[in-house]
Amino acid sequence: MMKDESGRNEKPESEEYLEDNAHHTPLLKRSFLQSYSSAIGAFVILVLIFSVFTSAFLTPFNIYNLSRTAAVYAFIGGAQLVLMVIGDMNLAIGGCGALSTTVMGTLMQQYGVKTGPAILAALAVSVVCGLIIGTLVVKLNLNPWVITLAMSFVFNGLAIGYSHGYAYDMTEGLTNVGRAKVGMLSLLFSFMLILIIALYIMYKHTKYGRDILAVGGNRTAAKLSGINVGGVVISCNVCSCVLSCLAAILWASRTGTASPNTGSDWMMYSIAVCAIGGIPLSGGKFTALGFFCGAWILTMVRNGLTMLNVDVYYEQVFLGLIILLAVSVESIRAKVAEKMN
């Protein structure tokens, strides 16, 4: 990613090439030069493969299930994405989700608190979690991996210790939201679309979003250009924890229970969504289409493998190979695109 004198990210050469030659470059070539082309290609290939090998893959019922699960994965991936964009990572996503959903479940089941206030309380807990992590990262100047790993143990310990491992039943209203339909798709899918559109607008059309991308591109240059880097880091950690809380709420509405074990595998899935979607670990880059495809690809792989009767114990092998393949293909595409310019 190129930097201008102020430290802000300049557009990649491939994007400049597209703008300067938009009327002369063939459509296929223009599509290939986009950073999200690998994710879209993988999405189409997987749909074709699974629809050929299992007739139930594209049935209305399965599409509904896919949309429910993809929505949750989008929020899980979004919780990681907002930090990967600045070159950081949050290993406490699952722990924050578990603690937040435990607070929500406790208020609903033990104290009779209505759904709305209980959700607000869970969100408040996630904001506090994000502030703690962000402040520790900025003030102690320690590696975010270390801080978030430590806090993941703290959050999980609080959730499991308070609940003693018991799950809480959700209210009928919240469960109905998780089961509602909009056409063939789940209502949760509309929340996914709102999230992705909001992220796109923030990163592409707001000063705050551009500041985030600048911090991800080069923190030193961003600081010299007048950006409050510490404030950006703290706010991104808050956003990450809030999104993990929302993911936990959606998961609870989908399953009907709020479990302190929620999020035990979210770290892997959140990184998978971003990696498959073409979000680089180095930061400074965001692609809405790639992120959308990343959530759907992860969902389709898990769903498709189940339909093909693949042993569930080998599922992580396939997920790992797909992540490796996705990163490798995107790397090759980027090098080829650079030569094409």
Secondary structure, 3 states (H helix, E strand, C coil): CCECCCCCECCCHHHHHHHHCCCCCCHHHHHHHCCCHHHHHHHHHHHHHHHHHCCCCCCHHHHHHHHHHHHHHHHHHHHHHHHHCCCCCCCCHHHHHHHHHHHHHHHHHHCCCCHHHHHHHHHHHHHHHHHHHHHHHHHHCCCHHHHHHHHHHHHHHHHHHHHCCCCEECCHHHHHHHHCEECCEEHHHHHHHHHHHHHHHHHHHCHHHHHHHHHHHCHHHHHHCCCCHHHHHHHHHHHHHHHHHHHHHHHHHHHCEECCCCCCCHHHHHHHHHHHCCCCCCCCCCCHHHHHHHHHHHHHHHHHHHHCCCCHHHHHHHHHHHHHHHHHHHHHHHHHHHHHC
